[in-house]
Amino acid sequence: MKDERIYGDWKSVQLLFPFATLVLLAVILPLIVAIRTGFQADEATGEIGFLFLFRDPLFRGALARTISFASVLTIIQIALALAVACCVYRRTSISVLIGLLSIPAAISPPVVALVWRVMLDPANGMFSAFVVQNRWADWTNSSYLALLVVAIVDTWQWLPMLVLLSVLLMVRVDSRLIEMAMLDGGRRINVLFRIVVRPTLPTVTLMAAFRFADLTRFFDIPFVMTRGGPGSATEFVGIYAYRYSMEFFRAEVGAAAGIVLLSSSILAGVIARPWIQNTMLGAGDES
């Protein structure tokens, strides 16, 4: 009996070998190489990548810009997704929503950025006449407008998918509970929040954590649209790492920037974990 249990445990371990090998080759080994590269010294100056990174005010600005941009945009997108999901909840066919809302996310982000860049071109774009009449609307020369345009383009691409995920979470709620609450005189917005939105908060919080992690590595849309400009208004850590790795040929600085960005994402997840657990416990108690 004991031998059969040992054999069964060993067979279960064998089933994990392909996945473990994939994780080793795709995640762990590149991470080790990146950390090792970040501790290498530059041949000309002899300065280690991590030390140069924390002495560089441009990197500190890029890191602060990345974290603040990702935090604010995540909150806005999740709030908009829940609001839109409540508006279309049980008013539109799910199959239609899946077909329409999944289209923007299926487009490559560089293609989306290029199309929007052409449309918003101050000289020859679709909105060039508006820009000529209103000089302040030339977003390529304004730091705030450049950040706003980049945020709008990213929201245009990923908000529909967030709405779709929110709706798929909400349709699991029994519609009879809503009807009974409405018959008892409850206001629609209160009923939707307490019966539909609140039970989905643990999953929505997890969705927000993944969205924040995705925004911290924001690179393709601002790189295609602004190249990090004007000035350094849209220079996020991803663009900073690209410049030092590919343009300045300082791989140790680019690798160190990537490791710091990964650590920031992991730290944000660790900080958010207790709140996610408390939300799940609260939702479980209410149900």
Contacts in CASP RR format, 6 or more apart in sequence:
PFRMAT RR
TARGET T0000
AUTHOR 0000-0000-0000
METHOD contacts of the structure
MODEL  1
MKDERIYGDWKSVQLLFPFATLVLLAVILPLIVAIRTGFQADEATGEIGF
LFLFRDPLFRGALARTISFASVLTIIQIALALAVACCVYRRTSISVLIGL
LSIPAAISPPVVALVWRVMLDPANGMFSAFVVQNRWADWTNSSYLALLVV
AIVDTWQWLPMLVLLSVLLMVRVDSRLIEMAMLDGGRRINVLFRIVVRPT
LPTVTLMAAFRFADLTRFFDIPFVMTRGGPGSATEFVGIYAYRYSMEFFR
AEVGAAAGIVLLSSSILAGVIARPWIQNTMLGAGDES
31 262 0 8 1.000
34 255 0 8 1.000
34 258 0 8 1.000
34 259 0 8 1.000
35 255 0 8 1.000
35 259 0 8 1.000
37 251 0 8 1.000
37 252 0 8 1.000
37 255 0 8 1.000
37 256 0 8 1.000
38 48 0 8 1.000
38 49 0 8 1.000
38 50 0 8 1.000
38 252 0 8 1.000
38 253 0 8 1.000
38 254 0 8 1.000
38 255 0 8 1.000
38 256 0 8 1.000
38 259 0 8 1.000
39 48 0 8 1.000
39 49 0 8 1.000
39 50 0 8 1.000
39 252 0 8 1.000
40 48 0 8 1.000
40 49 0 8 1.000
40 251 0 8 1.000
40 252 0 8 1.000
41 47 0 8 1.000
41 48 0 8 1.000
41 49 0 8 1.000
41 252 0 8 1.000
42 49 0 8 1.000
42 52 0 8 1.000
42 250 0 8 1.000
42 252 0 8 1.000
45 52 0 8 1.000
48 252 0 8 1.000
49 250 0 8 1.000
49 252 0 8 1.000
49 253 0 8 1.000
49 254 0 8 1.000
49 255 0 8 1.000
49 256 0 8 1.000
50 256 0 8 1.000
50 259 0 8 1.000
50 260 0 8 1.000
52 252 0 8 1.000
52 253 0 8 1.000
52 256 0 8 1.000
53 59 0 8 1.000
53 253 0 8 1.000
53 256 0 8 1.000
53 257 0 8 1.000
53 260 0 8 1.000
54 60 0 8 1.000
58 232 0 8 1.000
58 235 0 8 1.000
58 240 0 8 1.000
59 237 0 8 1.000
59 240 0 8 1.000
59 257 0 8 1.000
61 232 0 8 1.000
62 232 0 8 1.000
62 235 0 8 1.000
62 236 0 8 1.000
62 237 0 8 1.000
62 238 0 8 1.000
62 239 0 8 1.000
62 240 0 8 1.000
63 237 0 8 1.000
63 260 0 8 1.000
63 261 0 8 1.000
63 264 0 8 1.000
65 232 0 8 1.000
65 235 0 8 1.000
65 236 0 8 1.000
66 216 0 8 1.000
66 218 0 8 1.000
66 236 0 8 1.000
66 237 0 8 1.000
66 238 0 8 1.000
66 261 0 8 1.000
66 264 0 8 1.000
67 216 0 8 1.000
67 264 0 8 1.000
69 147 0 8 1.000
69 151 0 8 1.000
69 215 0 8 1.000
69 218 0 8 1.000
69 236 0 8 1.000
70 212 0 8 1.000
70 215 0 8 1.000
70 216 0 8 1.000
70 218 0 8 1.000
71 212 0 8 1.000
73 151 0 8 1.000
73 154 0 8 1.000
73 155 0 8 1.000
73 215 0 8 1.000
74 208 0 8 1.000
74 211 0 8 1.000
74 212 0 8 1.000
74 215 0 8 1.000
75 208 0 8 1.000
76 151 0 8 1.000
76 155 0 8 1.000
77 155 0 8 1.000
77 158 0 8 1.000
77 159 0 8 1.000
77 162 0 8 1.000
77 211 0 8 1.000
78 162 0 8 1.000
78 204 0 8 1.000
78 207 0 8 1.000
78 208 0 8 1.000
78 211 0 8 1.000
80 155 0 8 1.000
80 159 0 8 1.000
80 162 0 8 1.000
81 159 0 8 1.000
81 162 0 8 1.000
81 163 0 8 1.000
81 165 0 8 1.000
81 166 0 8 1.000
82 166 0 8 1.000
82 197 0 8 1.000
82 204 0 8 1.000
84 159 0 8 1.000
84 163 0 8 1.000
84 166 0 8 1.000
85 163 0 8 1.000
85 166 0 8 1.000
85 167 0 8 1.000
85 170 0 8 1.000
86 170 0 8 1.000
86 192 0 8 1.000
86 196 0 8 1.000
86 197 0 8 1.000
88 97 0 8 1.000
88 163 0 8 1.000
88 167 0 8 1.000
89 167 0 8 1.000
89 170 0 8 1.000
89 171 0 8 1.000
89 192 0 8 1.000
89 196 0 8 1.000
90 171 0 8 1.000
90 175 0 8 1.000
94 167 0 8 1.000
94 168 0 8 1.000
94 171 0 8 1.000
97 163 0 8 1.000
97 164 0 8 1.000
97 167 0 8 1.000
98 164 0 8 1.000
100 160 0 8 1.000
101 160 0 8 1.000
101 161 0 8 1.000
101 163 0 8 1.000
101 164 0 8 1.000
102 160 0 8 1.000
102 161 0 8 1.000
102 164 0 8 1.000
103 160 0 8 1.000
104 112 0 8 1.000
104 156 0 8 1.000
104 157 0 8 1.000
104 158 0 8 1.000
104 160 0 8 1.000
104 161 0 8 1.000
105 157 0 8 1.000
105 158 0 8 1.000
105 160 0 8 1.000
105 161 0 8 1.000
107 157 0 8 1.000
109 157 0 8 1.000
109 220 0 8 1.000
109 221 0 8 1.000
110 220 0 8 1.000
110 221 0 8 1.000
110 224 0 8 1.000
112 153 0 8 1.000
112 156 0 8 1.000
112 157 0 8 1.000
112 221 0 8 1.000
113 153 0 8 1.000
113 220 0 8 1.000
113 221 0 8 1.000
113 222 0 8 1.000
113 223 0 8 1.000
113 224 0 8 1.000
113 225 0 8 1.000
114 224 0 8 1.000
116 149 0 8 1.000
116 153 0 8 1.000
116 156 0 8 1.000
116 225 0 8 1.000
117 224 0 8 1.000
117 225 0 8 1.000
118 125 0 8 1.000
119 125 0 8 1.000
119 126 0 8 1.000
119 127 0 8 1.000
120 126 0 8 1.000
120 127 0 8 1.000
120 139 0 8 1.000
120 149 0 8 1.000
121 128 0 8 1.000
122 128 0 8 1.000
122 131 0 8 1.000
122 132 0 8 1.000
122 138 0 8 1.000
122 139 0 8 1.000
122 140 0 8 1.000
127 137 0 8 1.000
130 137 0 8 1.000
131 137 0 8 1.000
131 138 0 8 1.000
136 142 0 8 1.000
137 145 0 8 1.000
138 145 0 8 1.000
139 145 0 8 1.000
139 146 0 8 1.000
139 148 0 8 1.000
139 149 0 8 1.000
140 146 0 8 1.000
140 226 0 8 1.000
140 230 0 8 1.000
141 230 0 8 1.000
142 230 0 8 1.000
143 229 0 8 1.000
143 230 0 8 1.000
143 231 0 8 1.000
143 233 0 8 1.000
144 233 0 8 1.000
146 225 0 8 1.000
146 226 0 8 1.000
146 229 0 8 1.000
146 230 0 8 1.000
146 233 0 8 1.000
146 234 0 8 1.000
147 233 0 8 1.000
147 234 0 8 1.000
149 225 0 8 1.000
150 221 0 8 1.000
150 222 0 8 1.000
150 225 0 8 1.000
150 226 0 8 1.000
150 234 0 8 1.000
153 221 0 8 1.000
153 225 0 8 1.000
154 215 0 8 1.000
154 218 0 8 1.000
154 221 0 8 1.000
157 221 0 8 1.000
158 211 0 8 1.000
162 207 0 8 1.000
162 211 0 8 1.000
165 207 0 8 1.000
166 200 0 8 1.000
166 204 0 8 1.000
169 200 0 8 1.000
169 203 0 8 1.000
169 204 0 8 1.000
170 196 0 8 1.000
170 197 0 8 1.000
170 200 0 8 1.000
173 195 0 8 1.000
173 196 0 8 1.000
173 199 0 8 1.000
177 195 0 8 1.000
178 191 0 8 1.000
178 192 0 8 1.000
178 195 0 8 1.000
178 196 0 8 1.000
181 191 0 8 1.000
181 194 0 8 1.000
181 195 0 8 1.000
182 188 0 8 1.000
182 191 0 8 1.000
198 283 0 8 1.000
198 286 0 8 1.000
199 283 0 8 1.000
199 286 0 8 1.000
199 287 0 8 1.000
201 279 0 8 1.000
201 283 0 8 1.000
202 276 0 8 1.000
202 279 0 8 1.000
202 280 0 8 1.000
202 283 0 8 1.000
205 272 0 8 1.000
205 275 0 8 1.000
205 276 0 8 1.000
205 279 0 8 1.000
206 276 0 8 1.000
209 268 0 8 1.000
209 269 0 8 1.000
209 272 0 8 1.000
209 276 0 8 1.000
212 265 0 8 1.000
212 268 0 8 1.000
213 265 0 8 1.000
213 268 0 8 1.000
213 269 0 8 1.000
216 237 0 8 1.000
216 261 0 8 1.000
216 264 0 8 1.000
216 265 0 8 1.000
216 268 0 8 1.000
217 237 0 8 1.000
217 238 0 8 1.000
217 261 0 8 1.000
217 265 0 8 1.000
218 236 0 8 1.000
218 238 0 8 1.000
219 236 0 8 1.000
219 238 0 8 1.000
219 239 0 8 1.000
219 242 0 8 1.000
222 228 0 8 1.000
222 234 0 8 1.000
222 235 0 8 1.000
222 236 0 8 1.000
222 239 0 8 1.000
223 239 0 8 1.000
223 242 0 8 1.000
225 234 0 8 1.000
226 233 0 8 1.000
226 234 0 8 1.000
227 239 0 8 1.000
228 234 0 8 1.000
228 235 0 8 1.000
228 236 0 8 1.000
228 239 0 8 1.000
229 235 0 8 1.000
237 257 0 8 1.000
237 258 0 8 1.000
237 260 0 8 1.000
237 261 0 8 1.000
238 257 0 8 1.000
238 258 0 8 1.000
238 261 0 8 1.000
240 254 0 8 1.000
240 257 0 8 1.000
241 253 0 8 1.000
241 254 0 8 1.000
241 255 0 8 1.000
241 257 0 8 1.000
241 258 0 8 1.000
241 261 0 8 1.000
242 254 0 8 1.000
244 250 0 8 1.000
244 251 0 8 1.000
244 253 0 8 1.000
244 254 0 8 1.000
244 257 0 8 1.000
245 251 0 8 1.000
245 253 0 8 1.000
245 254 0 8 1.000
245 255 0 8 1.000
END
